[in-house]
Amino acid sequence: MENTVIRLRRLGWAGVEIEYDNQTLLIDYIQDTSPLVPLRSADEPFPQSSQPGAAVGLLLTHLHADHADPGALSLALRKGAPIFRPAAATGVEADLELTRHAETQFADYELATEIVGDWEEHSIGPFRVFSAPAVDGFGDRQISWVVEFGNHRIIHAGDTMFHGYWWRIANKFGPFDLAFLPINGAVVEFPFLQPPSPLEAVMRPEEAAVAAQILKAKSVVPIHYQSLHRPPIYIETPNATERLSNKLSGMGIRVMLLEPGEWFELN
């Protein structure tokens, strides 16, 4: 029987911290929000990791500045702790724009980064982690992370669009105790992405609910909403959490609306 206390919390935007067997694992942890100033609300908190300098590892879904912060990782991780990340972006200058900040900072720190592809398995302390496919709204490489600890399994889907890999992920890893899923359905108009698309670059709440149903998730913690909204550059879909809750209630899936930094136990 699993007697070890398991705690998790959303660290703001898409950041997540998992504590198991007195060890912590971080996902998409950031502290430096300066690259997000043109888009973010100044009132939205981004809590620090609970054990600075002691986290056993870090998983990155992708290298955009709202998900990757090498400076914060250098302070949060124990020396030599692994950072699993997707491959670097390639292409012309515009293709590199969204990952440039993180990639430049990675060169400034001595961090144990390792590039991973889809369907890989790794161990980090008491955690088993698996990389699964995701689809980025801007063409950058992205990963969804499946994490096993004790008798539990969760998935973190970064800021993916809806895609057809959900069934393969469910067949390989499901069911899930918990799914951290993006819901803000953002429409963007960045100057380096022209002409702009009127379509969402991230899942809408209804799409996240369908993904949760396919994944056979018992509960959903919505992520990637509320912190960023600055029309016309970045427009979040309205009433995201209400729409998610309404959709999931009809599916019999629990929704957990958590404030940044709020711990909860996984039983």
N, C-alpha and C positions, 0 to 999 in steps of 0.2 A: 504494500500500500504506500502511496506517495504522501509522506508526512512533511517534506520540505516546503517551507513557505515560498510561494511564487508570487512575485509582485511585478506589475507592469505599469507604465505610464506614458502618456503622450507628452512630448517635450515641446510642443508648439509646432504648428504647420504639419510637417511630416515626420518629425523626429520621434523616436520611440526608445525607451530604455526597458530592458528585461532584467530582473534580478532573480537568480535561481542558485541555490546552494552557496549563498553569500558571495556570488560573483555576478557581475553585470556585463551585458552585451548591449551595444548601441546600434541604432539604425538611423541613417540620414540625420545625424546630429549636427546642428549648426549653432554658432553664437554670434559670428560676425554678420550682421544684417545690412552693412553699409552698401553692398551691391544691390540691395532690394529697396533702398530708400525711395526711388521714384514710384514704387508700387505698393509699399506696405503701410499698414496702420502703425503709428508710433506707439499705440497703447497695447499692442499685442505682445505678451511676454514670450520669451524663449528661455525656459529654465535651464540651469546648468545640470550636468550629470551629477548623480548623487555621491559618487566616489571618485573625485578628481584624481587622475594619475593611476587609477586602478582598474579601469574597464579592461576585460580580457580580449575584446575585439570589437570591430566595427564593420557593418555591412552598408555599402552604398548602392542604392538603386540606380543612380546615375550621377553625372558630374555637373549639374546645374547649381548655381550659387545658393538656391533655396533648399538644397539637399546635401551639398558637400562643402565642408569648411575645414581644410587641412590644419589651420591654426588652432581651432577648437579641439581637433583630434589629438594634436600634439600634447595638449594639456589634460585631456580626458583619459587617454589610454596609458596602460602600463608600458614600460619600455619593451620594445620588440613585439607588442601585440599586433596581430594581423589585421589588415584592412583589405577586404575583398571588394573589388570594384570592376565595372565593365571596361571594355577597351576604349582607348581614346578616340575622339571624333577625327574624321579625315575630311579633306575637301578644300574648297576655297575659303577665303577669309570669313565670309558670312556664315559658312557651315561650322566654323569653330567658335563663333561669338558666344554662345550660351555656356560653353564649357571652359572658355579661356581663363576666367578668374581662378577656378579651382585647380586647373592644370598648372598654371603659373605658380600658385602657392605650394602645390605638392613638391615642386622643384626646390622650394626653400626649406623644407623640413626633412629630417631623417625619419621616415615612416616606413613600416614594413608593408607596403602595398603589394597586392597580387591581383593580376587581371584574370577574371574568370569568364567562362562562356555559359551557355545554357546547360541545364541538367547536370551540373557538377555537385559533388558532395564534399564537405569539409567538416572538420571538428575544431571547435574553439572552446577550450575549457570544458565545461559540462554540457555545451550546446553542440548539436549537429545541425548544420546549415546546408541548404540545397538551393541552387540557383534555378529559376524558372523563367520562361520567356515573358516579356512585356513589350508594349509598343509605345514608343514615345511620340508625342504630338508634333515634334519638330524634326524627327529623323535621327536623333541622337541615340546611341546605344543605351538600353535600359534593361534592368533585371528586376524581377519580383523575387523576394526572399522567403523561403520556407524555413522555419526554425523549429527544431524539436528539443524539448527539455523535459526530463521526467517522463510522465505519461501524456504530455501535451504537445500539440502542434499548432502553430500559428502561421499566417502568411501576411507579408507586408508588400503592398503593390505600388509603392512609390507614387508616381502621378500618371500611371498608364492610361491609355485609351482603352475602350472596350475592344476585345479581340477574340479570336477563335481558339486561343490556347487554353482557355479556362477548362474545357472538358478534359484536355490532356493532363493539366495540372491536377484536376480533381481525380482523374483515374489513377494517377501516380502517387498522390499524396493525401487526398481527401479521406474522410471528412476532416474539417478544421474546428478546433475549439474556438478560434477567434480569427477574424480577418480585419486588418487595418487597410481600409480602402479609400482612395481619393474620391471626392464628390463635387468639386466646385465647378465643373463644366466650363472652364475658362475659355473665352474667346479673346485672342490676342491680335495686336497690330503693332508688332515691332518693326522699326525702320529697316532692319536687315533681313526681314522676311516679307518680301514684296513680290507680287501683290498679296495683300493679306487675305486670310481665309475667314469666312463667316462661320465656319464650323468649329465645334469645341475641340480643344487640344488635350483635354482631360475628361475622364468619365463624368457624366451627369449623375445625379443621385439615383435616378431610376436605373441607369446602367450598372451602377455599383450594386444595387439591390439584386439585379439579375445575376451579376457575377457571384455574389454571395450565395445565391440559391444554387447555382451550378457547382460551386465549390463545396456545397454542403457545410457551410459555416454555421455554427451554433449562435455566434454573436458577431456583431460588426462594430468596430470603433471607427467612425469617420475621421479622415485626415485630409490635409491639403484643402482647407477652406478657411474663410473669414480673414486671415491675416493680410492677404493681398487683394486689392480691388482699386483700380485707378483707371476709369474710363478716359479715353477710348483705347489706351494702351493695353490694359488688362481688365477684362470684365468678367466678374464671377456671376454664375447663374444665381437667380434670386431664390430665397427660402430653401436653401440646400438641405439643411438638417431636417426641416419639417417634411419635405418631400421624401427624403430617405426613410424617415420614421414611418410615414404613411405607407410607403411601398413595402417595407419589411414587415409591417404588422400584418399585412395580408398574406405573407409567406411564412409566418410563424417563426421569424428570426429576430432575436433580441438585438436592439440597438443601444449602444452605450455612448452617450454624449459626455465627453470628459473635458474639463478645463485643463489648459496646459499645466503640467506638473502634478496633476492629480493621480495618486497611486490607486491601484485596485488589485485585489488578489484573484488569482486564477485557481479555481478549485477543481 
